[in-house]
Amino acid sequence: MLVDDMFQAENMEASEFAKKFAESYKIPSLEPKDSWDGWYYTSPEGYKVTVSDEKDIFIQKTLSEEGVKAAFD
């Protein structure tokens, strides 16, 4: 409900919301996520943005290749 209020998305389908969210925040593309219904994008800097089919938004920082290597060294 917060997303609907913040983005005036109450009358949008999740796919339309994901597209408009990506356009508004200059995200090159949100790809469909195979393991569940939703869309995601991972930036070159390692930020992963996910929009669920319920219009939930998740943003997380992933480890870079260097960070993964350091974690296992």
Legacy VTK file of the C-alpha trace (Angstrom):
# vtk DataFile Version 3.0
C-alpha trace
ASCII
DATASET POLYDATA
POINTS 73 float
0.000 0.000 0.000
2.897 2.357 0.687
4.171 1.968 -2.875
0.666 2.648 -4.222
0.505 5.846 -2.136
4.064 7.036 -2.827
4.000 6.358 -6.562
0.256 6.750 -7.227
0.292 3.169 -8.533
-2.960 1.840 -7.084
-4.543 1.491 -10.543
-1.443 0.034 -12.256
-0.622 -3.578 -12.925
2.721 -4.622 -11.430
4.341 -4.942 -14.871
3.319 -1.381 -15.781
4.553 -0.118 -12.400
7.927 -1.879 -12.879
8.313 -0.295 -16.318
7.447 3.208 -15.096
9.665 2.789 -12.006
12.603 1.850 -14.244
11.961 4.802 -16.553
11.634 7.264 -13.658
14.880 6.186 -12.002
16.810 5.685 -15.251
17.232 1.945 -14.708
18.288 0.540 -18.100
15.983 -2.472 -17.870
14.225 -4.594 -15.313
14.480 -8.253 -16.331
11.818 -10.821 -15.443
12.925 -12.936 -12.482
12.587 -16.671 -13.201
12.369 -18.015 -9.647
9.317 -15.888 -8.706
7.111 -13.259 -10.221
8.915 -9.955 -10.412
11.617 -7.962 -12.183
15.213 -7.107 -11.291
18.262 -5.124 -12.341
21.818 -5.298 -10.993
23.958 -2.215 -11.593
27.655 -2.371 -12.489
28.306 -1.023 -8.971
26.576 -4.059 -7.454
23.203 -2.593 -6.451
20.306 -4.949 -7.080
16.828 -3.456 -7.527
13.882 -5.839 -7.450
10.201 -5.078 -8.009
7.855 -7.903 -7.023
4.552 -8.780 -8.645
2.962 -7.206 -5.541
4.783 -3.926 -6.371
7.188 -4.313 -3.448
10.564 -2.649 -4.028
13.792 -4.170 -2.700
17.238 -2.577 -3.020
20.361 -4.368 -1.853
24.106 -4.046 -2.250
25.763 -7.200 -3.555
29.402 -8.118 -3.231
31.663 -7.282 -6.141
33.929 -10.000 -7.538
36.745 -8.542 -5.418
34.523 -8.679 -2.320
33.615 -12.310 -2.963
37.283 -13.217 -3.524
38.289 -11.442 -0.286
35.550 -13.255 1.636
36.997 -16.622 0.638
40.716 -15.792 0.869
LINES 1 74
73 0 1 2 3 4 5 6 7 8 9 10 11 12 13 14 15 16 17 18 19 20 21 22 23 24 25 26 27 28 29 30 31 32 33 34 35 36 37 38 39 40 41 42 43 44 45 46 47 48 49 50 51 52 53 54 55 56 57 58 59 60 61 62 63 64 65 66 67 68 69 70 71 72
